[in-house]
Structures are given as structure tokens and as C-alpha cells.
Amino acid sequence: MESVDTTFGDSDNNIDDGLDVDFVVDRVLATSYAGHKEIWIAPKKELLLLYLNQYIPETAHKLMMKSLSKQYAVEKGNQTKNGEL
């Protein structure tokens, strides 16, 4: 049997909407040059949440729960409108 991989060469929204390669390379090279052993690279909102979680975990948890509850409410509303429930 031959396996046919139909996903080869395909992409998804997470990859397409990812960070610019030049930006990432610049950050990695600058971090290496400075001799740092760790680097956090992410879009601004996600990076902010990482910093908050590192230094003010209670605030990060509150923001995350607030965001998740809004997203859940929107998804439930869309399911109700589409008659999925």
C-alpha cells in the first residue's frame, strides 16, 4: 500500500498569519549576540500574556478567563443562530 500525503505543501491560518521571518531572525541573532540564553518570541498580545503570567500570574489568569468566557459566549451564540443546539 502506498500512503498518499495530501497535506504536503499545504498551510494553515496559524502558519500564514505567523510572525515575519525577518523579525524572528533579527530577534534570534540579537539575542545570540547579546549572550542571552532565553528569548520569548510571539505576537504582541500573546507576549504580553506571557509576561503577565510570569510576573503577575493572578492578573494573567483573570484576563485569560475573561477572554475565554467572551469567546465561549460568541461561539454559543453562533451555534444557537445556526440551529446547532
N, C-alpha and C positions, 0 to 999 in steps of 0.2 A: 504494500500500500504506500502510496505517495501522499505526503502531507502537503497541502496547499495552504500557504500562509497568505491570506488576503489582506492582512493588516500592514504588510511590509511597505514602507514608503508613505503610509498614511500618518496623519497628525490629528491632534485633538485641540480643543479650545485652550486647555491649560498650557499646552506647549506653544501654540500660536500666540497666545496673549502673554507669554513669559517675558522675562527681563531681556533687555537688549544685550547681545553678546559682547559688544564693545564695552558696555558699562561693567559687566561681570568681570571681564578680563582685566579692566583697569583696576577694579577693587582688589582682585586677587594679586595682581602684580604689586600694587601699592602696599598691601598687607605683607606680602613676602619681603619686599624691600625694607619695610619697617621692622621686620623681625618678629612680628606678631604670630602667635601660634593658633589663633582662632579668628574667624570672621563670620559675621552674620550678613547674609545677602538675601534680601527679599523686597517685594514691593513695599512702599511706604506704610500702608495700613497694617500689613502683616508684621513688618518690622517693629512698628510701634507697639503692637500687641505682645511681641516677644520681649521687648524691653520692659514693658509694664509687668509682664508675668515674671520676669527676672527680679525686678526691683520693688514692685508694688503688687504682689500676687492677688490681694483682695480686690483691688481696683480692676485688674485684668479679668478676674472671674466675673465680676459684676457686668463689665462691658460685654464680655463674651456671651453671658446668659441673656442679656438684653437683646443683643443682635440675633442670637439663635431663636429667641421667642418671637421676634418680629418676622424672621424668615419662616418659621413654622406657621405663623398666622397667615402669611401670604400664601403659602403652599396649600393650607387647608381651605382658604377662601377660593383658590383656583380650582381645587378638586370639587368644591361644592357647586361652583358655577358650571363646571363641565359635567356634572352629574355623576361623578366617580364615587361619591359616598353612598 
